[in-house]
Amino acid sequence: MIKTAIKIILVISVVLLAYKFLKDDSNRPYESSFLYKLNANEKSKLQSGDIILRRGYGLVSTMILKMMNEDYDVTHLGMVVRQNDTLKIAHALSSSVSNQDGLRLQAIDSFVHNSHDRTILVTRLKNIDSVKQEKIVNQIGYYYKKQLPFDHSFNYKDSTEHYCSELIWRIYEHNLKILKVSDTLTDVQKYNTLKTFYDPNYFDIIINHQE
């Protein structure tokens, strides 16, 4: 009986540890020997304000992919923030898939590692310049300090919470007014898909692992 109880405890402990390990690995050391990553040449191309899209893991990502009918295999996006020689990805995550709710700044290697292989897509707003990029970085800093919660209701009209693409829209379209899309697009088409962020009318593709 004692041996059986010990075995059960050990199994439960392993399951709990595995769950914690797989739920959010963004703070784990980067192990370049086997992780999906961008190479040095690709990283050198990145600029602040670039949009990085990926397909994530898990049931939620699979459901999002089926619902949104994207042209690319993507379910999530973030924004590149270059700080000297350091590349961070600013993106909003739910506490249901992360140990931090809302906007986070994640090391780029960790962000890419949490992506399905060959799904990274990086785009850049057309006609962006260094002045606009600096304003974008300042906006990220502003929202990071506010620590607004993740918008689980996906209500793009509510500015007190935000989900991943809603945050980008708020910065690009509402706050800085550097992105103006066609009036023929409905709000649902704009906010509830990721297509605009790789639409060649508005963005250039810088890196495409899905070619």
QUIKADA-V567479 format. One record per residue. RES is the residue in one small letter. PHI is phi as a letter, one per 20 degrees, with the letter a starting at -180 (999 if undefined). OMEGA is omega in whole degrees, 0 to 359 (* if undefined). Layout:
RES|PHI|OMEGA + RES|PHI|OMEGA
This chain:
m|999|182 + i|f|179 + k|f|179 + t|f|180 + a|f|179 + i|f|179 + k|f|180 + i|f|179 + i|f|180 + l|f|179 + v|f|180 + i|f|180 + s|f|179 + v|f|180 + v|f|180 + l|f|179 + l|f|180 + a|f|179 + y|f|180 + k|f|181 + f|f|184 + l|e|182 + k|f|180 + d|b|182 + d|d|186 + s|f|181 + n|d|178 + r|f|176 + p|g|178 + y|f|181 + e|d|189 + s|f|183 + s|f|184 + f|b|185 + l|e|172 + y|f|185 + k|b|168 + l|e|179 + n|e|185 + a|f|180 + n|f|179 + e|f|180 + k|f|181 + s|f|180 + k|e|189 + l|f|178 + q|c|176 + s|g|181 + g|n|176 + d|f|177 + i|d|177 + i|d|182 + l|d|180 + r|b|166 + r|d|180 + g|e|178 + y|e|172 + g|o|183 + l|f|182 + v|f|179 + s|f|179 + t|f|179 + m|f|179 + i|f|181 + l|f|181 + k|f|183 + m|f|189 + m|e|176 + n|l|182 + e|f|175 + d|f|176 + y|d|182 + d|e|183 + v|c|181 + t|c|186 + h|b|178 + l|b|177 + g|b|181 + m|c|179 + v|f|173 + v|c|180 + r|e|179 + q|d|187 + n|l|180 + d|e|183 + t|d|178 + l|d|177 + k|d|174 + i|d|177 + a|e|180 + h|b|181 + a|e|180 + l|c|176 + s|e|177 + s|f|178 + s|f|179 + v|c|183 + s|b|176 + n|e|178 + q|c|183 + d|e|178 + g|n|184 + l|f|177 + r|c|174 + l|d|188 + q|d|177 + a|g|186 + i|f|180 + d|f|179 + s|f|179 + f|f|181 + v|f|179 + h|g|180 + n|e|181 + s|d|170 + h|f|179 + d|g|175 + r|m|177 + t|d|181 + i|f|176 + l|c|180 + v|d|181 + t|c|182 + r|c|179 + l|g|180 + k|f|177 + n|m|176 + i|f|179 + d|c|185 + s|f|179 + v|f|179 + k|f|180 + q|f|179 + e|f|178 + k|f|179 + i|f|179 + v|f|178 + n|f|177 + q|f|177 + i|f|178 + g|f|179 + y|f|182 + y|f|179 + y|f|178 + k|f|180 + k|f|179 + q|l|177 + l|f|181 + p|f|176 + f|f|182 + d|e|182 + h|f|179 + s|e|180 + f|l|179 + n|e|185 + y|f|178 + k|e|181 + d|e|184 + s|e|180 + t|e|176 + e|c|176 + h|b|171 + y|d|195 + c|g|183 + s|f|178 + e|f|179 + l|f|180 + i|f|178 + w|f|182 + r|f|180 + i|f|186 + y|f|190 + e|e|187 + h|e|187 + n|e|184 + l|e|179 + k|l|179 + i|d|177 + l|c|177 + k|c|183 + v|d|183 + s|g|178 + d|f|180 + t|f|178 + l|f|175 + t|f|178 + d|f|179 + v|f|178 + q|f|181 + k|f|191 + y|e|186 + n|d|170 + t|c|179 + l|d|189 + k|f|182 + t|f|186 + f|f|170 + y|c|175 + d|f|183 + p|f|176 + n|f|185 + y|c|186 + f|c|171 + d|e|176 + i|e|182 + i|e|178 + i|c|180 + n|c|178 + h|e|183 + q|d|179 + e|f|*
